[in-house]
Amino acid sequence: MQLKFASLDDRLGNIENAIAGIKPLLASLASIVEMRPQTSALVPQSKSPQPESRCASSIMTNISPQLQSMTPQRIFPPVHTLLFAADVYFRFCHNQPYSLFHEATLRHRLASGQVPTYLAWAILAAARRFSSLPDLHESISDDPLPLTKLAWDSLDLPWEGARNDQEAVAVIQTIVLLVNIEHPAGNCAGSYMKLGFALRIALHSRLNLDPEDDLSLVFREERKRAFWSAYLQDKLISLSRERSPVLQDEVCRISLPCSEVAFRDSLEEECPTLDCFNGERVDEKAAEQCCPLALIFVIGSALNRVSNYALHENRFSELGLPWSPSSPYTSISASLLQLEVNFGLNDPTEEALGRLVNGSADQQMKGSFIYAKAMFHLSHCLLHHPFLLHQRLQRLQQRAPASFAKAAWDTCRMHAKSITGLKDLRSQNVLILPSLYAYCTMIAGTIHALCLSDGDLAISSEANFHFKYAVDFLHDLARYWAHAGLMATRLERFRRSVEGKPLLSYTRKEHGELLPVDAKTLWQSVDYALLSTPTRPGSPSIQVEAMQTSEFDFSPSQLFDFPVPDFGGMQNVDMGDFEGLISLDEGDMVA
């Protein structure tokens, strides 16, 4: 018995010694917690790195080794940095075009440490696009991409589905913010995959349906806006020949967002659904209830129909000749015209703004309408683009009536001019900063470039004016978005290649058939993913120093194969060999 007690005494002594050794560590941890009381609730549970983190880090060019060795918890910024980021976010990002947060609620949650760490890092990354942030850890370079890596490293993806709507919304908000940074930086494939996960989370959590009434009014609207933001992003990154959106309009039965005033003041408001605007007739009451932000998603749906028809070579795009009354081309044109009538999308901008926002000087409401207007003009440019029509008629082995060709080309030119004219709105307290403006301007610029050799001096002079506007606008946007600088250089090279050459002919019986290399080059000028990708996978990458556009070699053999300015770590572009000018057959399209 004495031996047993002695043994117990020894074991208790060992336990006491072990506890004594742990005490200093516990004291150290307690001191850290006391230093960071406001943000301790933001620290997530430790986890192993996810594949998404490694994928995101593949495009990071400015991450220090010190940062890579640290966890997001150790370098989390103080509350005042988070609140400063919120200031920047609501000034430059909110409703531009994604609407994710109720401002007062987000500020309160940031100050009280209720925002998940991964979402806080994503907000910081979005804000860093437009402003430096105070008191970030010294290991974080002055660039949004390292912040996106920290967000991915903090995010434990709910592979089995979100536990509740709150988690689903936070994950979707985070991914929308990060994809909006990574896609313009050239990580198009990774962005497409990541957004796909967010969309599956949305469908699994039934965010495509109106929420239950037991949720707070503010959260119900945030939930709704998170879904529609993911919906729009799905449509925009699918403006590519080889990518199709995940969400179909038929499953989106949730109502559209309420007005910004109702959202800010937490007021309930009756809102229409998307199906009120699909088809050739628009419900008048629904049009009256549609706020500028909701209009973005309505036009996004129309743009998606155009993309499916114009960019995707599928059965839908070959259902009838474009000038047939029953063809998708005619149906889409009618839908766009109906939207134009209901929302004044082709009216003078000041007049349409005054009517839609009721004279309000609110920058965000104006910005939402201008964004919807840009997508409307982009829809027309893609639908009537001479190259895309040429490709379709070539597959159908048909030629277009001269009157149809002239009408399509005139419409295309008109909407291209409307896109480049949007740059002037910046003098009216309207932000023209979202990344999609670069793609809109690139498409418009290619159309202006095709007009430079027009026999009508008035048309060619006007095209030259708008082309210069397009290039200047892309250079302005390149201060914020890497792909805009890439597009500016490509647009200049496109002009040099088509200068003095006739337009594509789709009125001749021979269809003006393009060589494969010509078609490939022209596809690259309209494909959003290709235009945003700096290098082809597997091609050599040579780091180049920043240089002015005038230093580039504009020889035709270098089209779409050239070094680009170092906008955010971009590298040498190699998008396939192109030999000679775009030699198009004689017989211009009637203009």
FIKENU-222792 format. One record per residue (C-alpha): residue in three letters; y, x, z. Coordinates in steps of 0.1 Angstrom, whole numbers, padded with zeros to 4 digits, always signed. Layout:
BEGIN
AlaYXZ;...
END
This chain:
BEGIN
Met+0000+0000+0000;Gln+0024+0028+0009;Leu+0016+0045-0025;Lys+0025+0012-0043;Phe+0059+0010-0024;Ala+0066+0046-0032;Ser+0059+0040-0069;Leu+0082+0010-0069;Asp+0109+0031-0052;Asp+0106+0057-0079;Arg+0108+0031-0107;Leu+0139+0014-0090;Gly+0155+0049-0088;Asn+0149+0055-0125;Ile+0165+0021-0133;Glu+0195+0029-0112;Asn+0200+0062-0129;Ala+0197+0046-0163;Ile+0224+0020-0153;Ala+0246+0047-0140;Gly+0244+0064-0174;Ile+0253+0032-0192;Lys+0284+0025-0171;Pro+0307+0050-0189;Leu+0297+0035-0223;Leu+0304+0000-0211;Ala+0338+0010-0197;Ser+0347+0026-0230;Leu+0337-0005-0249;Ala+0357-0027-0225;Ser+0388-0005-0231;Ile+0385-0010-0268;Val+0383-0048-0264;Glu+0413-0048-0241;Met+0433-0030-0267;Arg+0424-0055-0294;Pro+0424-0090-0277;Gln+0438-0109-0307;Thr+0413-0097-0333;Ser+0381-0094-0312;Ala+0371-0128-0323;Leu+0373-0117-0359;Val+0346-0090-0355;Pro+0313-0102-0372;Gln+0278-0093-0361;Ser+0265-0060-0373;Lys+0243-0062-0404;Ser+0228-0041-0431;Pro+0248-0035-0463;Gln+0243-0062-0489;Pro+0238-0055-0526;Glu+0272-0071-0533;Ser+0288-0043-0513;Arg+0273-0016-0534;Cys+0282-0035-0566;Ala+0318-0039-0556;Ser+0320-0002-0546;Ser+0309+0008-0580;Ile+0344+0001-0593;Met+0363+0016-0564;Thr+0381+0047-0575;Asn+0405+0052-0546;Ile+0382+0050-0515;Ser+0384+0080-0492;Pro+0351+0094-0478;Gln+0366+0087-0443;Leu+0369+0050-0451;Gln+0333+0049-0465;Ser+0320+0062-0432;Met+0339+0036-0411;Thr+0330+0000-0404;Pro+0355-0028-0411;Gln+0356-0035-0373;Arg+0369-0001-0364;Ile+0399-0002-0388;Phe+0408-0038-0386;Pro+0446-0042-0387;Pro+0468-0057-0360;Val+0479-0093-0360;His+0514-0086-0373;Thr+0499-0070-0404;Leu+0478-0101-0410;Leu+0508-0124-0406;Phe+0528-0102-0430;Ala+0500-0105-0455;Ala+0502-0143-0451;Asp+0539-0141-0459;Val+0531-0122-0492;Tyr+0502-0145-0500;Phe+0521-0177-0498;Arg+0550-0162-0517;Phe+0530-0148-0546;Cys+0495-0162-0546;His+0494-0197-0533;Asn+0489-0222-0561;Gln+0490-0193-0586;Pro+0467-0209-0596;Tyr+0442-0210-0567;Ser+0450-0231-0537;Leu+0429-0222-0507;Phe+0448-0225-0474;His+0471-0249-0455;Glu+0499-0225-0446;Ala+0506-0235-0410;Thr+0469-0237-0401;Leu+0461-0203-0416;Arg+0490-0186-0398;His+0478-0201-0365;Arg+0442-0191-0371;Leu+0452-0155-0380;Ala+0474-0152-0349;Ser+0446-0165-0327;Gly+0418-0145-0342;Gln+0399-0175-0356;Val+0396-0163-0392;Pro+0363-0146-0402;Thr+0368-0109-0407;Tyr+0356-0110-0443;Leu+0381-0137-0452;Ala+0409-0118-0434;Trp+0402-0086-0454;Ala+0402-0108-0486;Ile+0436-0122-0478;Leu+0449-0086-0472;Ala+0435-0075-0505;Ala+0451-0104-0523;Ala+0485-0097-0507;Arg+0483-0060-0514;Arg+0484-0068-0551;Phe+0521-0076-0546;Ser+0533-0056-0516;Ser+0525-0027-0494;Leu+0511-0037-0460;Pro+0524-0023-0427;Asp+0502-0004-0402;Leu+0469-0003-0422;His+0445+0023-0410;Glu+0453+0058-0425;Ser+0419+0059-0442;Ile+0427+0029-0465;Ser+0444+0040-0497;Asp+0474+0020-0511;Asp+0453-0002-0534;Pro+0437-0036-0532;Leu+0402-0024-0542;Pro+0393-0006-0509;Leu+0403-0038-0491;Thr+0379-0058-0513;Lys+0351-0034-0503;Leu+0358-0039-0467;Ala+0356-0077-0473;Trp+0323-0074-0490;Asp+0310-0051-0463;Ser+0319-0077-0436;Leu+0304-0107-0455;Asp+0268-0116-0446;Leu+0260-0139-0475;Pro+0242-0171-0464;Trp+0212-0169-0487;Glu+0196-0199-0471;Gly+0228-0220-0475;Ala+0259-0224-0453;Arg+0253-0238-0418;Asn+0282-0262-0422;Asp+0312-0270-0444;Gln+0334-0246-0425;Glu+0312-0216-0433;Ala+0308-0227-0469;Val+0345-0231-0474;Ala+0353-0196-0459;Val+0327-0179-0481;Ile+0340-0196-0512;Gln+0376-0188-0503;Thr+0367-0152-0498;Ile+0348-0149-0531;Val+0375-0166-0551;Leu+0401-0141-0538;Leu+0379-0111-0544;Val+0368-0121-0579;Asn+0404-0126-0588;Ile+0410-0089-0580;Glu+0378-0074-0594;His+0376-0093-0627;Pro+0410-0080-0640;Ala+0400-0045-0627;Gly+0371-0044-0652;Asn+0342-0055-0630;Cys+0336-0086-0651;Ala+0298-0087-0649;Gly+0298-0083-0611;Ser+0325-0109-0607;Tyr+0305-0134-0628;Met+0274-0129-0606;Lys+0294-0131-0573;Leu+0312-0163-0583;Gly+0279-0178-0594;Phe+0267-0174-0558;Ala+0299-0191-0545;Leu+0293-0220-0569;Arg+0257-0225-0557;Ile+0269-0225-0521;Ala+0294-0252-0531;Leu+0268-0274-0547;His+0243-0268-0519;Ser+0269-0279-0494;Arg+0278-0309-0516;Leu+0315-0298-0518;Asn+0315-0314-0552;Leu+0316-0348-0534;Asp+0343-0362-0512;Pro+0339-0352-0476;Glu+0331-0374-0446;Asp+0361-0390-0427;Asp+0351-0373-0394;Leu+0366-0340-0407;Ser+0403-0333-0401;Leu+0427-0343-0429;Val+0438-0307-0433;Phe+0403-0293-0436;Arg+0393-0321-0460;Glu+0420-0310-0483;Glu+0412-0273-0479;Arg+0376-0281-0486;Lys+0386-0299-0518;Arg+0410-0272-0529;Ala+0384-0245-0523;Phe+0360-0263-0546;Trp+0385-0269-0574;Ser+0396-0232-0572;Ala+0361-0221-0577;Tyr+0357-0246-0605;Leu+0388-0232-0623;Gln+0377-0196-0618;Asp+0343-0205-0633;Lys+0360-0218-0664;Leu+0384-0189-0668;Ile+0359-0160-0665;Ser+0337-0178-0690;Leu+0363-0174-0717;Ser+0338-0151-0734;Arg+0313-0153-0762;Glu+0283-0146-0740;Arg+0292-0164-0707;Ser+0290-0200-0699;Pro+0303-0218-0668;Val+0280-0229-0640;Leu+0297-0262-0631;Gln+0296-0291-0655;Asp+0324-0318-0652;Glu+0298-0345-0647;Val+0289-0332-0612;Cys+0325-0328-0600;Arg+0329-0362-0584;Ile+0353-0351-0557;Ser+0389-0363-0561;Leu+0416-0338-0573;Pro+0440-0322-0549;Cys+0469-0341-0534;Ser+0505-0332-0539;Glu+0519-0301-0522;Val+0543-0321-0501;Ala+0514-0343-0487;Phe+0493-0312-0480;Arg+0521-0294-0461;Asp+0529-0325-0440;Ser+0492-0334-0435;Leu+0497-0368-0452;Glu+0469-0388-0468;Glu+0473-0395-0504;Glu+0453-0413-0531;Cys+0442-0389-0558;Pro+0424-0394-0591;Thr+0391-0379-0602;Leu+0386-0356-0631;Asp+0367-0382-0652;Cys+0400-0402-0654;Phe+0412-0375-0678;Asn+0381-0368-0699;Gly+0381-0384-0733;Glu+0407-0395-0757;Arg+0423-0421-0734;Val+0440-0412-0701;Asp+0444-0436-0673;Glu+0481-0442-0668;Lys+0478-0447-0630;Ala+0458-0415-0627;Ala+0484-0396-0647;Glu+0511-0408-0623;Gln+0490-0396-0593;Cys+0483-0362-0608;Cys+0504-0335-0592;Pro+0512-0302-0609;Leu+0483-0284-0591;Ala+0458-0311-0600;Leu+0470-0308-0636;Ile+0458-0272-0637;Phe+0422-0284-0631;Val+0426-0312-0657;Ile+0438-0287-0683;Gly+0411-0262-0672;Ser+0385-0289-0681;Ala+0401-0292-0716;Leu+0402-0255-0720;Asn+0365-0253-0711;Arg+0357-0278-0739;Val+0377-0256-0763;Ser+0359-0225-0751;Asn+0325-0241-0756;Tyr+0334-0250-0791;Ala+0355-0220-0803;Leu+0339-0190-0785;His+0303-0200-0779;Glu+0281-0201-0810;Asn+0260-0230-0800;Arg+0248-0263-0814;Phe+0278-0281-0800;Ser+0302-0259-0821;Glu+0284-0268-0853;Leu+0283-0306-0850;Gly+0302-0316-0881;Leu+0330-0301-0901;Pro+0362-0295-0882;Trp+0382-0320-0903;Ser+0355-0347-0898;Pro+0367-0376-0876;Ser+0335-0374-0855;Ser+0335-0336-0850;Pro+0341-0319-0816;Tyr+0372-0302-0832;Thr+0388-0336-0839;Ser+0378-0350-0805;Ile+0392-0320-0786;Ser+0424-0321-0806;Ala+0428-0358-0797;Ser+0422-0351-0760;Leu+0448-0323-0760;Leu+0473-0346-0778;Gln+0468-0373-0752;Leu+0474-0348-0724;Glu+0505-0337-0742;Val+0518-0372-0743;Asn+0510-0380-0706;Phe+0524-0348-0691;Gly+0550-0336-0716;Leu+0532-0304-0721;Asn+0550-0297-0755;Asp+0584-0309-0743;Pro+0612-0285-0735;Thr+0601-0268-0702;Glu+0632-0277-0681;Glu+0629-0314-0692;Ala+0592-0316-0684;Leu+0596-0298-0651;Gly+0624-0322-0640;Arg+0602-0352-0648;Leu+0570-0339-0632;Val+0583-0323-0600;Asn+0611-0349-0595;Gly+0639-0324-0596;Ser+0624-0303-0568;Ala+0633-0266-0568;Asp+0600-0258-0552;Gln+0588-0226-0568;Gln+0551-0233-0562;Met+0551-0267-0579;Lys+0570-0253-0608;Gly+0546-0224-0610;Ser+0516-0247-0611;Phe+0531-0268-0640;Ile+0539-0236-0660;Tyr+0504-0223-0655;Ala+0489-0256-0667;Lys+0513-0255-0697;Ala+0501-0219-0705;Met+0465-0231-0705;Phe+0474-0260-0727;His+0490-0237-0753;Leu+0460-0213-0750;Ser+0436-0241-0757;His+0454-0248-0790;Cys+0455-0211-0799;Leu+0418-0208-0795;Leu+0409-0241-0811;His+0430-0234-0842;His+0426-0195-0843;Pro+0421-0185-0880;Phe+0393-0160-0871;Leu+0374-0185-0850;Leu+0377-0212-0876;His+0366-0187-0903;Gln+0335-0178-0883;Arg+0325-0215-0879;Leu+0330-0223-0916;Gln+0311-0193-0926;Arg+0281-0204-0905;Leu+0284-0239-0920;Gln+0288-0225-0955;Gln+0318-0246-0961;Arg+0354-0241-0972;Ala+0384-0258-0957;Pro+0408-0281-0975;Ala+0442-0264-0980;Ser+0460-0291-0961;Phe+0437-0287-0931;Ala+0441-0249-0932;Lys+0479-0252-0933;Ala+0481-0277-0905;Ala+0457-0256-0883;Trp+0477-0224-0889;Asp+0511-0241-0882;Thr+0497-0255-0850;Cys+0483-0222-0839;Arg+0516-0204-0846;Met+0536-0230-0827;His+0516-0227-0796;Ala+0515-0189-0797;Lys+0553-0189-0798;Ser+0553-0213-0768;Ile+0531-0188-0748;Thr+0553-0158-0754;Gly+0584-0179-0747;Leu+0571-0185-0711;Lys+0584-0151-0702;Asp+0619-0164-0701;Leu+0611-0188-0673;Arg+0612-0160-0648;Ser+0649-0163-0647;Gln+0646-0198-0634;Asn+0628-0189-0601;Val+0594-0194-0616;Leu+0567-0167-0609;Ile+0548-0157-0641;Leu+0524-0133-0624;Pro+0488-0146-0624;Ser+0462-0125-0643;Leu+0454-0151-0669;Tyr+0489-0147-0684;Ala+0477-0114-0698;Tyr+0449-0130-0717;Cys+0472-0159-0729;Thr+0497-0133-0741;Met+0470-0112-0758;Ile+0457-0142-0778;Ala+0493-0152-0788;Gly+0501-0116-0797;Thr+0471-0114-0821;Ile+0484-0145-0839;His+0519-0131-0841;Ala+0504-0098-0855;Leu+0487-0118-0883;Cys+0520-0133-0892;Leu+0538-0100-0896;Ser+0528-0097-0933;Asp+0537-0133-0942;Gly+0555-0136-0975;Asp+0581-0159-0958;Leu+0607-0135-0944;Ala+0617-0161-0917;Ile+0581-0163-0905;Ser+0575-0126-0904;Ser+0608-0119-0887;Glu+0601-0145-0860;Ala+0566-0131-0856;Asn+0580-0096-0851;Phe+0603-0109-0824;His+0575-0127-0805;Phe+0551-0098-0810;Lys+0575-0075-0792;Tyr+0580-0101-0765;Ala+0542-0102-0760;Val+0539-0064-0757;Asp+0568-0062-0732;Phe+0553-0090-0712;Leu+0519-0073-0710;His+0535-0041-0698;Asp+0553-0061-0671;Leu+0521-0076-0660;Ala+0504-0042-0660;Arg+0523-0034-0628;Tyr+0500-0058-0611;Trp+0469-0062-0632;Ala+0450-0033-0648;His+0436-0053-0677;Ala+0472-0062-0689;Gly+0479-0025-0696;Leu+0446-0023-0715;Met+0455-0054-0735;Ala+0490-0041-0743;Thr+0475-0009-0759;Arg+0449-0029-0777;Leu+0474-0053-0791;Glu+0495-0025-0805;Arg+0464-0011-0822;Phe+0455-0045-0835;Arg+0489-0048-0851;Arg+0486-0014-0868;Ser+0452-0024-0882;Val+0462-0057-0897;Glu+0497-0047-0908;Gly+0500-0053-0946;Lys+0467-0071-0948;Pro+0462-0107-0958;Leu+0451-0134-0934;Leu+0415-0145-0932;Ser+0407-0169-0961;Tyr+0387-0199-0953;Thr+0399-0220-0982;Arg+0380-0200-1009;Lys+0345-0208-1019;Glu+0334-0173-1010;His+0346-0178-0974;Gly+0361-0143-0973;Glu+0330-0130-0955;Leu+0337-0102-0930;Leu+0317-0070-0926;Pro+0298-0069-0893;Val+0321-0043-0879;Asp+0352-0064-0888;Ala+0338-0094-0871;Lys+0329-0074-0840;Thr+0364-0060-0837;Leu+0380-0094-0841;Trp+0356-0109-0815;Gln+0368-0082-0791;Ser+0404-0094-0796;Val+0396-0129-0783;Asp+0369-0123-0757;Tyr+0383-0123-0721;Ala+0355-0103-0706;Leu+0356-0076-0734;Leu+0394-0074-0732;Ser+0392-0068-0694;Thr+0364-0042-0695;Pro+0376-0006-0698;Thr+0344+0010-0708;Arg+0311-0001-0725;Pro+0281+0004-0701;Gly+0264+0037-0709;Ser+0293+0051-0728;Pro+0309+0084-0718;Ser+0338+0081-0694;Ile+0365+0107-0695;Gln+0392+0105-0669;Val+0427+0107-0686;Glu+0461+0111-0672;Ala+0487+0083-0675;Met+0506+0084-0708;Gln+0531+0063-0726;Thr+0521+0040-0754;Ser+0540+0061-0779;Glu+0516+0090-0773;Phe+0485+0072-0785;Asp+0468+0079-0818;Phe+0472+0047-0838;Ser+0448+0057-0866;Pro+0426+0028-0877;Ser+0394+0046-0868;Gln+0405+0046-0832;Leu+0408+0008-0829;Phe+0394-0003-0796;Asp+0382+0032-0789;Phe+0410+0050-0771;Pro+0422+0064-0738;Val+0444+0040-0718;Pro+0471+0044-0691;Asp+0457+0050-0656;Phe+0464+0014-0644;Gly+0443+0013-0612;Gly+0418+0040-0621;Met+0410+0028-0656;Gln+0390+0052-0678;Asn+0384+0060-0714;Val+0376+0030-0736;Asp+0347+0031-0759;Met+0340-0003-0774;Gly+0321+0006-0805;Asp+0330+0026-0837;Phe+0353+0010-0862;Glu+0357+0026-0896;Gly+0387+0018-0917;Leu+0412-0010-0916;Ile+0402-0047-0913;Ser+0398-0051-0950;Leu+0399-0089-0956;Asp+0394-0105-0990;Glu+0423-0116-1011;Gly+0433-0152-1011;Asp+0454-0158-0980;Met+0450-0188-0959;Val+0476-0213-0969;Ala+0507-0209-0946;
END
